[in-house]
Each structure stands twice: as C-alpha cells, then as structure tokens.
C-alpha cells in the first residue's frame, strides 16, 4: 500500500466529564479547522479512534460537534478497560466485599479481569479506596493514583496502536486538552507523502484557565464550531500565558527550574520563544513501516513519548522534527496548580557568570542522568522557533547564544563527572526517600504471608487508635 493510500488514524484516550469537555471544546474543534481533517476529505481516509468509557461515548454522541466530526472522519469507539494493578487489589477487593455485604460472612469475592476507569480511577472512587486501604493496613499514595490514570490512558493507546499497525495506517496521537494550529494536518499529510516515518513536535504546557479565557475574549471558542487558530496567532496567545512548569524553563530567569529538562529564551520584538527540550510528542507514526509492534510497551503505563519510538524506529534516520511553528503548532493546556515544579530562586542562579554556569550544570545533569537517553539528547540539540511575527535578525543572535549553552550542556561527561552525576541523583531527596523506604520494606518482604497479614492488621489497629 502506497503512502497516499494509507489511512490516518487519529487516536485520543480519555474519560470523565472534565476531559470529555476539553475534547469537545479544544481538541475536536481544532481538528475541524479548514486546514486539518476537512482538508483531507476525498484525499485520504481518516478514522478517529476515541478510547473512552461507555458513559463518555454516549455523552459525546449527544453533542452537536460529534456530528460535524463524523462528516470528515469515521468515528470509532474503543472501550477503556485495564486489569486492576497489584497495588490496588487489596483495597479494591475489600471495597467489593463491603459493597456486596460479604465482608463479615467470609464469602469469596472475585476481582474482575478488567475494570473501567470510572470503577477505580475517578477522584471520588480513588479517595474512597485510599480510606479503605488505611483501614486494612495498606497504603495508596497520590503517585499511585497518577500511575493508575496513566495505565488507563496507555491501555487506550495500546488497543488503537494495535489496530493502526494491523491496518498499516498512520497513527496521529492526540490529547483531549490540546489544540493543533490550522493547517497542521495538511502539513502531516505533506510529510507523510515525502516519506516521513515519525513526526515529532516539542511539547509545552500552557495555563489552561488563562488561555481559554483569551480564546473566548477573541471570539475563537464558539460552541459547535471549528476552532481556527493560525500558527502565529496561537503562538501569540499561548506564550502570553505560560504554565508555571514552562515558565520555569526560562534560562535567563532567576527561578530557572532545577529539573532543567528544557531551556527557553524570550525573543525581543516577538511574542514567542526559542526552545531546547527533550519533551517531544510523536504526532505522526507510520505503522506501515513498523515490522514488529511491541505493544507490550503500553502494559505498565508506557507512553508514546517514552521509549516507544526508539523501540521501533532508527532515531538517526526516521525522525522528522518540527523546528518552526509556522509549519505546525501544537499547544497543550494544564491547570496552573497541576504539574508545577517548585519555585527555586537560589543565589547561584542570580549571579551574572556563575549563574549561567550553574544552570548549564543543571541541564547537563538532566541530560546524562536517569531521565536522559541518546534520543532525548539528540532532540535537545534541535532549536525550536515559536514565533508570532516573521523571523528577525534577533532570532539568529539569540540562537547563537543558546547554541553555546546547549553545546556545553550536551558535552559528554568524563568518568569522574559521570560518577558525580549518578551520585548526585542518588543523594537527592527523592532518591534518599525511596532508598529509606526500601530499607524498611525489604525485611517485611521476607516475612511469610501469615506474618505479613498480622503486621498489616497491627498497623491498621494502630492507625485507628491514633
């Protein structure tokens, strides 16, 4: 099958009223812009795989925008289901016992093979499970709640990716709270025709509340109508309202983020910015060029922006990166209170020369620490222009300055420096906490099941007495 004959499978995974509304007000309307899915009508077959719950699918069908989507693409429901993870089995089993009135009778209760996210992952249900866990001497943390949501999202991606691979289609991965600029899908189609196997776009978070308010003020968000955002207009709006995480990547700021996974420079006379990052999202994936599909990558919360791409493609040959927002602009929106790194305005960062050296050290530490890999370092070297006006000479001057920073950050560490990076990660607060937890739990893991149950009951009684 030629690249022109192969279908585009648009893939989105979500559940719950909040993200369903984001999909209907942001992602879906932007797909309906003239230069996106409608532009492929009669040119390339399009299918939208919506991975969600039965309840959300019914609610989507009742929205007028759903019918508009159905004109340009075939809409298909993929039900979100996932096995109950090990850390949740005891609290969930106890919840089922109590719901069936069998927690005192000793009758057997069986956990279903698969559950819906509404049964375990909604905020209300997970809070209830946390309470039950405390009562029976178990623990459910907020990080496990986040992992649970990731499991369900990945479960949807897995089913849709298997389908795309079986049909030899192009997969276009979306998120419910993101928008694409008008013309983005036409650009993806052009790149596919040229033979691109994977198209990567830099991923940035922007402040959800402020950006949506700006869209409404400009009359761009109208219910039941396409969301038409030319790339430069989108850059102008969203870079006025950075999410705290993205704002923390401003290299020249005294609050430059300690978790320096990205570096951002503001450009004089332009509303956008220059970005170097190792957070990239695969927008387009050519499943027709994938011989063996390692779908098991998704089984334990694996994501498309992790090692999934490197498992299936040659990073040096098969990746096409979007380095200029005029070609394609993608924006993701997050509430300002979510996913923000702590504000760290250290003295070192404010010093003229020492501050820059220290910031480069923080970037270097991220690139060559546990979070970094060869693909991320390769992508970090790419300067990305987000611009709201034509590119001026100021961009070239800034790019030279940024290149000096990035080249030093990407310099491969020697043995001593590499050992120091590993040690500094180990000695970080989070790593020490994890190591301390290991020292406590390892002896417990060696107890017999009977002794562990006795210990759990004792902990539960102690907590209730407290």
N, C-alpha and C positions, 0 to 999 in steps of 0.2 A: 504494500500500500504506500503510495507516494505521500510526501509531507502535506500536500494540498488536500488530499482525500481524507486524511486523518481528522477525527473529531476533536473538539476542545471540550474537555470535561471540567467544568467549574466545580470545585469542591469546598464546602463550608460545613463546619461541625460546631454545634452549639445547642443549648437547651435553656429553658427558663424564660420568664416574661422579659426580664431586663435585656438579655442578649437577643431575644426574638425581636424586640422593638428596635434594638440597634441595627439588626439586619434589615428590617423593613424601612428604617429611616436613613440609613447611611450606606451600607454595602450594596443592597439591591438597587436603590435609586441611582447610585453611581454606575452600576453595570448597565443601566438603561440610557446613559448619556449617548448621544448620536454616534460618537467615535468608539463606542465599546461594543457590547453584544449586538445591538441592532445593525452595526456596520458589517457584520459577518453573515447576515441573513441572505441565503441563497449563494453564499460563497463557501462557507464551512459549517458543518453540522455542529451545533452546540447543545450540550446537556448540562444541567445544573443539578448536581447531587447534593441534596440537603440532608445532612446527618443530624438527626434530632429525635425528640420523643414523639410518641403518637399524639399527645396533648398539644405540643407545639405545632405539629404538622397540621392539625385541624384548625388551630388558630391562624396559621399562615394562609390557609386556603380561604379564610373569610375576609382577608384584607384585599382591597382593590388592586394594590400593586402586584399581587400574586398573578392576577390575570394578565397584566402587562408583561410580566416576565415570561409567561407561557407563550406569548406571541413570537418571541425571538429565540427561545430555547425550550428544550424538552425538560420538564421538571420531574425529578425522581426522588422519592422518599427513601432514606436509609435509616432504619431504626437504630438508635444508640442503645447498646447493651454491652455489659462488661462483667466478668466474674468478680465476686467480692474479694478484694485483696486480703492477704493474711492478717495485716494489722487491724482489719475491721471485722474479722469473722466472729470473735467472741462477743463484742458489743452488739453486733447485728443479730447474732443467734439469740442473745438474751432479749433483744427487742421483739423478735418473732415469738419467743416463748410468752412474753408478757402480753403481747397483742392477742395471742390465742388462748390466754388464760391457763397456760400449761406450765408456768414457771414453778408451781408448787407440787404438781402431780407427777413429775418425772417422766412425762410422755416425751417421746423423741420428736424433735423438730429438725427439719431438713432445710438447709440453705439452698435456694435455687441456684442452678448452674450459672445463670446470667441475671443481672438486675438492671433496671433503668436508673439514670442519674437522679431522677425525682425520688427514688426509694432510699438513696443513701447520701447523695452529694449536695442536695439543696441546703442552704444555710440553716433553716429550721430543723431539718432532719439530722444534719450532722451535729448541731448543738445538742439535740436530744441524745444522740449516740455518745457524745462526749460525757454527758451526765451519767448515762448507764455505765460507761467504761469506768468512771471514778467509783461508782457504787460496787463494782465487782473486782476492783483492784487492778484495773488495766488503765492504759493511758492513750488518749487520742490527741495529737497536737495540731496546731494550725497548719504546720508544714505538711502534715499528712492529709489534711483537708485539701490543701492546694494540689498535692500529688494525686488525690482522688479525682479532682476535676480534670487534671492533665490526662489521667488514664482514659476517661470517657472521651475527651477530645481526640486523643490518639486512636481510640477504638473506631471512631467515625472515619478518621483519615485512613486507617488500615483497610477497612471494607471498600472505601471509594478508590483507594490506590490499587487494590487487587483488581477491581473492576476495570479501571483505566488500563492496567497492564494487560489484562486478558483481551481487551478490545484494541490494543495498540494505539491508544489515544494520547493526546497531550493533556496532562493534568495541570490545572490552574488553581493553585491553593489560595484561598481567601480566608478572611476572618470577619465575623459579624460586625465588629466595631472598627472597620477600616473603610477607606474610600480609595478609588482609583481616579486619576485625572481623566478628563475627556480625551479620548484617543489612545488610552493605554492598551486596550485590547487590540486595536489596529496595529500598534507597534509590536505587540507579542506575536500577532499573525505574521507580520513582516519578518521578524526574527526567525520564526519557525520555518518560513519559506526559504530563508537563507541558510538553513541547516543548523540553527542553534539547538542544542540538546537540553541545556538548563539555563534559564534566565534568572539572575539574582538581582534583588533590589535591596538597598540599605533600609533597615527597619528602625524607625524612630517613633517614640511616643510623644503625643501632644495632649494638652489639657482638654479633657472631654467637655466639661461644662462651658468653658470659655469659647472653644471652637464652635460648638453647636450654637451658642448664642450669637457668635459672629455670622454664621451661616444664615440664621434667622433674620438678623438685622439687615443683611444684604438681600433678603428675599430669595435665598437659594433653596431653603428647605420648605417645600410645599407638599403637603400630603398627597400621595397618589401620583406624583410627577417625577420625572427623571431629575437627578442631581448633576447638573452640568458644571464642572469645575475645570477650566483650562489650567494647565500646569502652573503657569506663573501666578495666577490668581490663588490657587491652592497654596503655593509656597508663601505668598504674601500673608494669607490669613493664618495658617498654622504656625509659622515661625514667630508670629506675634504672641502666641500662647503656648510656650513650651511646657511640657510636663516637667515636674521637678527633676525626674531622672535625666531627661535630655538636657535641661539647664545645667545640671551638674557636670556635663561633659565640656563646658566652655573652658578652653585651655587657659585663656587669659584671666579667668575669674579667680578670686582668692578662695572660692568654695569649690574648686575643681575636685571632682569626685575621687575618693580614694580607690574605689573599684573602677579603675580607669579603663573600661572596655571600649571606650570611644573618645575621640577628641574633636572638638568643634570650634570653628573660628568664625566670628561675625565679619561680614564684608562691608566696608564703608560704602554708603550710597545704594545698598541693596537690602531688601528685607529678608533675604535668605541667609545661607551659611555654607561654609566648606566643612565637610565631614570626613573623618577617617574612622572606620569602625570594624569590629568583627561580628556585629549583629546584622546578618543578611538573611533575607527570606527568599526561598526559591518560588518565584511566581509561576514559572512555566517549567514543567518536567516532561521530557519526551519519553513516555513509557514504551513507544515503539522501538526505541533504541536500547532498551534495557533487556538483556538476555535472561538473567535470573533476578527475580524480585525477592529481596529479603524482607518480606512483610513482617517477620517476627520482630523486626526492629521496633515496631509500634507496641509490642505486647506489654512492656513495662514502662509506659509513659514516654517512649521515644518520640521525638518530634521531627517534622520535616526540616527544621532549621538546625538540627543537631548533626550527627554523623551520617544521617540517612543518604545525603547526596554523595558524600565521599565513598560510601559503600558501593555505589552503582555507576559512578562516572569518574573520568580522569579529570581532576581539578585543573591540571595544566592545559588541557586541550578542549574540554567540553563545556566550560563555564563561560557564559556571556554576562557581563556585569553592566548594570545601568549606572553610568557615571555622570549623567546630566539630566536634571529634572525636566528639561524641555522634551526629552524623549518619552519619559514616563515618570509619573509621580504617584507614590503610594504613601498614605498617611494613616496611622493607627491612633485611636483615641482611648485614653485611660483616665479614670478619676484621679484627681491630684493626690488624694490620700493613699492611693494604691501604688505599690512597687517603687516608692521613692527611696533612694539611698540616703543615709544620714548626712546632714549638713556638716561638713568638716572644714572649718576655716582656720587651718593651722598657720602658725607663724612662718614656717618654711615656705609655704605657698605664696606668701605676700612679698617675700624678698625678691628684688629685681632679677638677679642672675641665679642665685641659689634656688629660688622658687621654680624656675624653669627646669633646672637640673633635677630637682626632686620630683616634679610632675612627670618628666621623661622616665625617671626610675619607676614610678608607679605604673606607667603604661608598659614598660619593659617587663615588669613583674607579672602583669596580667597576661601578656603575650606568651611568655615562656613558663608560666605557672600551670596548675592543673586545668584551668579553663581554656588555655590556648592549645592550638594544634597547627599543623603546617597549612591547612586550608584557611584557617582564620587569619594567620599571619600573612598569607598571600593576599587575602581580600582587604586586610587592614592597610596594605600599601596603596590601595586604589583611592585617589581623591575624588569625592563625590560633590558635584556642584548643585546645590539647591538655590536657584536664583529666580527672583521676581522681576528682574529687568535684564536687558541684554548684557552679556559678559563684558566688563570693562577692564582696563589695564590693572585696576586694583586687585582683580582676581589673580592675575599672574604673579603679582608681587606677594600676595598672601600665600599662594600655593608654593612659592619658593621657600618661604619661611616655614610653612607646615611640613614641607618635604624634609627640611633639615631636622625638625623634631622627630618625624616618623622614621627617618633612616637611622637615627641614633637609637630609637626605641626598638627597632627591628634587628639591631646588630646582635648576632648570635653570642650568647654568653659563654665565657670560658668555663672550665671545670669548677673553679672556685666560686665564680659568680652563680653558676647553675646550682651548686650545693647551697649557697646562701638563699637563693630564691625558694628552693624546696624547704629549707629550714624555716624561712620567714612565714611560709604558708602554714607549716605545721604549728608554729608558735603563735599563730593568730588566735584571737579569742574564740572564734567559732570552732577551729580545729581542736583547741585545748578542751573545749566543752565536749566535743564529740569523743575525744580520747578519754576524758574523765568518765563519760557515760559508758564507754567500752570497759573500763576498769571495773565499774560497778556491775555491769550486766554479764560479763564473761563468767564469773563464778556462778551466777544464777543459772546460766545456760547449761552448766554441768550437773545441775540437780536433776533428780528423777522427776517425771511428770507429776507424781503424787506430792513430792516436796514443793514443787513449783506452785501447785494449786493451793497448798497450805500457806505458802508465803503470800500469794495473791489475796487469799481471804483475810490474812492477818493485816495486810496493808489496807484493804478495804475497810476493815473494822476500825483501824487506827484513824483513817481519814474521816469516817463518820463520827468518831468520838471527838475529833478536833473541831 
